[in-house]
Each structure stands twice: as structure tokens, then as C-alpha cells.
Amino acid sequence: MPRIARLLFADDDQEGADRQTASLAGLAVALLLVVIGLFLVRTLHAKCVVEDCLLAGRSNCDSVLLASH
């Protein structure tokens, strides 16, 4: 195989590897954002339940707080 042909194939292999690395990095960032989003949803829901209990004028909201964990 001529030297120029080997260099061209090496560049294609490197570009493919770079594309795969970038795709995996993008997937990791997307998964991290999903995990953070789920954590925020759970936390905000728990706070909402306690706030609803307090706004309803109840005095036993401690049981609601313990049940939400």
C-alpha cells in the first residue's frame, strides 16, 4: 500500500475515534442533566407537599415530612 494511502486511512480512523469520543462525552453530559433534573423534581415535590400542608392550616405536618422521605 502506498504511503499516501496509509496516511489517508489513518486520518479517517482518527476522525472516527474523535467523533466517538465527542458522542460519548455528549451522552455523559445529557445523563448528568437528567439525574440533576430528577433530583430537583423530587426535592421540589417534597417541599411542595409540606408547604401545602402548612397552608392548609394543619399542625401535624411533621408526619407528612417524614412520609415524603
C-alpha distances in whole Angstrom, upper triangle without the diagonal:
4,7,8,7,7,10,11,11,13,15,16,16,19,21,21,23,25,26,27,29,31,32,33,35,36,37,39,41,42,43,45,47,48,49,51,53,54,56,57,58,60,62,63,64,66,68,69,71,73,73,75,77,78,79,81,83,83,83,81,78,77,76,74,72,72,71,68,66
4,6,5,7,9,10,11,13,15,16,17,19,21,22,23,25,26,28,29,31,32,34,35,37,38,40,41,43,44,46,47,49,50,52,53,55,56,58,59,61,62,64,65,67,68,69,71,73,74,75,77,79,79,81,84,83,84,82,79,78,77,75,73,73,72,69,67
4,5,5,6,9,10,11,13,15,16,17,19,20,21,23,25,26,27,29,31,32,33,35,36,38,39,41,42,44,45,47,48,50,51,53,54,56,57,59,60,62,63,65,66,68,70,71,72,73,76,77,77,80,82,81,82,80,77,76,76,73,71,71,70,67,65
4,5,5,6,9,10,11,13,14,15,17,19,20,21,23,25,26,27,29,31,32,33,35,36,38,39,41,42,44,45,47,48,50,51,53,54,56,58,59,60,62,64,65,66,68,70,70,72,74,75,76,78,80,80,81,79,75,75,75,72,70,70,69,66,64
4,5,5,6,9,10,11,12,14,16,17,19,20,21,23,25,26,27,29,31,32,33,35,37,38,39,41,43,44,46,47,48,50,52,53,54,56,58,59,60,62,64,64,66,68,69,70,73,74,74,76,79,78,79,77,74,73,73,70,68,68,68,64,63
4,5,5,6,9,10,11,12,14,15,17,18,20,21,23,24,26,27,29,30,32,33,35,36,38,39,41,42,44,45,47,48,50,51,53,54,56,57,59,61,62,63,65,67,67,69,71,72,73,75,77,77,78,76,72,71,71,69,66,66,66,63,61
4,6,5,6,9,10,11,12,14,15,16,18,20,21,23,24,26,27,29,30,32,33,35,36,38,39,41,42,44,45,47,48,50,51,53,54,55,57,59,60,61,63,65,66,67,70,71,71,73,76,75,76,74,71,70,70,67,65,65,64,61,60
4,5,5,6,9,10,11,13,14,15,17,19,20,21,23,25,26,27,29,31,32,33,35,36,38,39,41,42,44,45,47,48,50,52,53,54,56,58,59,60,62,64,64,66,68,69,70,72,74,74,75,73,69,69,69,66,64,64,63,60,59
4,5,5,6,9,10,11,12,14,15,17,18,20,21,23,24,26,27,29,30,32,33,35,36,38,39,41,42,44,45,47,48,50,51,53,54,56,57,58,60,62,63,64,66,68,68,70,73,72,73,71,68,67,67,64,62,62,61,58,56
4,5,5,6,9,10,11,12,14,15,17,18,20,21,23,24,26,27,29,30,32,33,35,36,38,39,41,42,44,45,47,48,50,51,53,55,56,57,59,61,61,63,65,66,67,69,71,71,72,70,66,65,65,63,60,60,60,57,55
4,5,5,6,9,10,10,12,14,15,16,18,20,21,22,24,26,27,29,30,32,33,35,36,38,39,41,42,43,45,47,48,49,51,53,54,55,57,59,60,61,63,65,65,67,69,69,70,68,65,64,64,61,59,59,59,55,54
4,5,5,6,9,10,11,12,14,15,16,18,20,21,23,24,26,27,29,30,32,33,35,36,37,39,41,42,43,45,47,48,49,51,53,54,56,58,58,59,62,63,64,65,68,68,69,67,63,63,62,60,58,58,57,54,52
4,5,5,6,9,10,11,12,14,15,17,18,20,21,23,25,26,27,29,31,32,33,35,36,38,39,41,42,44,45,47,48,50,51,52,54,56,57,58,61,62,63,64,67,66,67,65,62,61,60,58,56,56,55,52,50
4,5,5,6,9,10,11,12,14,15,16,18,20,21,23,24,26,27,29,30,32,33,35,36,38,39,41,42,44,45,47,48,50,51,53,55,55,57,59,60,61,63,65,65,65,64,60,59,59,57,54,55,54,51,49
4,5,5,6,9,10,10,12,14,15,16,18,20,21,22,24,26,27,29,30,32,33,35,36,38,39,41,42,43,45,47,48,49,51,53,54,55,57,59,59,61,63,63,64,62,59,58,58,55,53,54,53,50,48
4,5,5,6,9,10,11,12,14,15,16,18,20,21,23,24,26,27,29,30,32,33,35,36,37,39,41,42,43,45,47,48,50,52,52,54,56,57,58,60,62,62,63,61,57,56,56,54,52,52,51,48,46
4,5,5,6,9,10,11,12,14,15,17,19,20,21,23,25,26,27,29,30,32,33,35,36,38,39,41,42,44,45,46,48,50,51,52,55,56,57,59,61,60,61,59,55,55,54,52,50,50,49,46,44
4,5,5,6,9,10,11,12,14,15,17,18,20,21,23,25,26,27,29,31,32,33,35,37,38,39,41,43,44,45,47,49,49,51,53,54,55,57,59,59,60,58,54,53,53,51,49,49,48,45,43
4,5,5,6,9,10,11,12,14,15,16,18,20,21,23,24,26,27,29,30,32,33,35,36,37,39,41,42,43,45,47,48,49,51,53,53,55,58,57,58,56,53,52,52,49,47,48,47,44,42
4,5,5,6,9,10,11,12,14,15,16,18,20,21,23,24,26,27,29,30,32,33,35,36,37,39,41,42,44,46,46,48,50,51,52,54,56,56,57,55,51,50,50,47,45,46,45,42,40
4,5,5,6,9,10,11,12,14,15,17,19,20,21,23,24,26,27,29,30,32,33,35,36,38,39,41,43,44,45,47,49,50,51,53,55,54,55,53,50,49,49,46,44,44,43,40,39
4,5,5,6,9,10,11,12,14,15,17,19,20,21,23,25,26,27,29,31,32,33,35,37,38,39,41,43,43,45,47,48,49,51,53,53,54,52,48,48,48,45,43,43,43,39,38
4,5,5,6,9,10,11,12,14,15,17,18,20,21,23,25,26,27,29,30,32,33,35,36,37,39,41,42,43,45,47,47,49,52,51,52,50,47,46,46,43,41,42,41,38,36
4,5,5,6,9,10,11,12,14,15,17,18,20,21,23,24,26,27,29,30,32,33,35,36,38,40,41,42,44,45,46,48,50,50,50,49,45,44,44,41,39,39,39,36,34
4,5,5,6,9,10,11,12,14,15,17,18,20,21,23,24,26,27,29,30,32,33,35,37,38,39,41,43,44,45,47,49,48,49,47,44,43,43,40,38,38,38,35,33
4,5,5,6,9,10,11,12,14,15,16,19,20,21,23,25,26,27,29,31,32,33,35,37,37,39,41,42,43,45,47,47,48,46,42,42,42,39,37,38,37,34,32
4,5,5,6,9,10,11,12,14,15,17,18,20,21,23,24,26,27,29,30,31,33,35,36,37,39,41,42,43,46,45,46,44,41,40,40,37,35,36,35,31,30
4,5,5,6,9,10,11,12,14,15,17,18,20,21,23,24,26,27,29,30,32,34,35,36,38,39,40,42,45,44,44,43,39,38,38,36,33,34,33,30,28
4,5,5,6,9,10,11,12,14,15,17,18,20,21,22,24,26,27,28,30,32,33,34,37,38,38,40,43,42,43,41,38,37,37,35,32,33,33,29,28
4,5,5,6,9,10,10,12,14,15,16,19,20,21,22,25,26,27,29,31,31,33,35,36,37,39,41,41,42,40,36,36,36,33,31,32,31,28,27
4,5,5,6,9,10,11,12,14,15,17,18,20,21,23,25,26,27,29,30,31,33,35,36,38,40,39,40,38,35,34,34,31,29,29,29,25,24
4,5,5,6,9,10,11,12,14,16,17,18,20,22,23,24,26,28,29,30,32,33,34,36,38,38,38,37,33,32,32,30,28,28,28,24,23
4,5,5,6,9,10,10,12,14,15,16,18,20,21,22,24,26,27,28,30,32,32,34,36,36,37,36,32,31,32,29,27,28,27,24,23
4,5,5,6,9,10,10,12,14,15,16,19,20,21,23,25,26,27,29,30,31,33,35,35,36,34,30,30,30,27,25,26,25,21,21
4,5,5,6,9,10,11,12,14,15,17,19,20,21,23,24,26,28,29,30,32,34,33,34,32,28,28,28,25,23,23,23,19,18
4,5,5,6,9,10,11,12,14,16,17,18,20,22,22,24,26,27,28,30,32,32,32,31,27,27,27,24,22,23,23,19,18
4,5,5,6,9,10,11,12,14,15,16,18,20,21,22,24,26,26,28,31,30,31,30,26,26,26,23,21,23,22,18,18
4,5,5,6,9,10,11,12,14,15,17,19,20,21,23,25,26,27,29,29,30,28,24,24,24,21,19,20,19,15,15
4,6,5,6,9,10,11,13,14,16,17,18,20,22,23,24,26,28,27,28,26,22,22,22,19,17,18,17,14,13
4,5,5,6,8,10,11,12,14,16,16,18,20,21,22,24,26,26,27,25,21,21,22,19,17,18,18,14,14
4,6,5,6,9,10,10,12,14,15,16,18,20,21,22,25,24,25,24,20,21,21,17,16,18,17,13,14
4,6,5,6,9,10,11,13,14,15,17,19,20,21,24,23,23,22,18,18,18,15,13,14,13,10,10
4,5,5,6,9,10,11,12,14,16,17,18,20,22,21,22,20,16,16,17,14,12,13,13,10,10
4,5,5,6,9,10,10,12,14,15,16,18,20,20,21,20,16,17,18,14,13,15,15,11,12
4,5,5,6,9,10,10,12,14,15,16,19,18,20,18,15,16,16,12,11,14,13,9,11
4,5,5,7,9,10,11,13,14,16,18,16,17,16,12,12,12,9,8,10,10,6,8
4,5,5,6,9,10,11,12,14,16,15,16,15,11,12,13,10,8,12,12,9,11
4,5,5,6,9,10,10,12,14,14,16,16,12,14,14,11,10,14,13,11,13
4,5,5,6,9,10,11,13,12,14,13,9,11,11,8,8,11,10,8,11
4,5,5,6,9,10,11,10,11,10,6,8,10,7,6,10,10,9,12
4,5,5,6,8,10,10,12,12,9,11,13,10,10,14,14,12,15
4,5,5,6,9,9,12,12,9,13,13,10,11,15,14,13,16
4,6,5,7,6,8,8,6,10,10,8,9,13,13,12,15
4,5,5,6,7,9,7,10,12,10,11,14,15,15,17
4,5,8,10,12,10,14,15,13,14,18,18,17,20
4,6,9,11,10,14,14,13,15,18,17,17,21
4,7,9,9,13,14,13,15,18,18,19,22
4,6,7,10,11,10,13,15,15,16,19
4,6,8,10,11,12,14,15,17,19
4,5,6,8,9,11,12,14,16
4,5,5,6,9,10,11,13
4,5,5,6,9,10,11
4,5,5,6,9,10
4,6,5,6,9
4,6,5,7
4,6,6
4,6
4
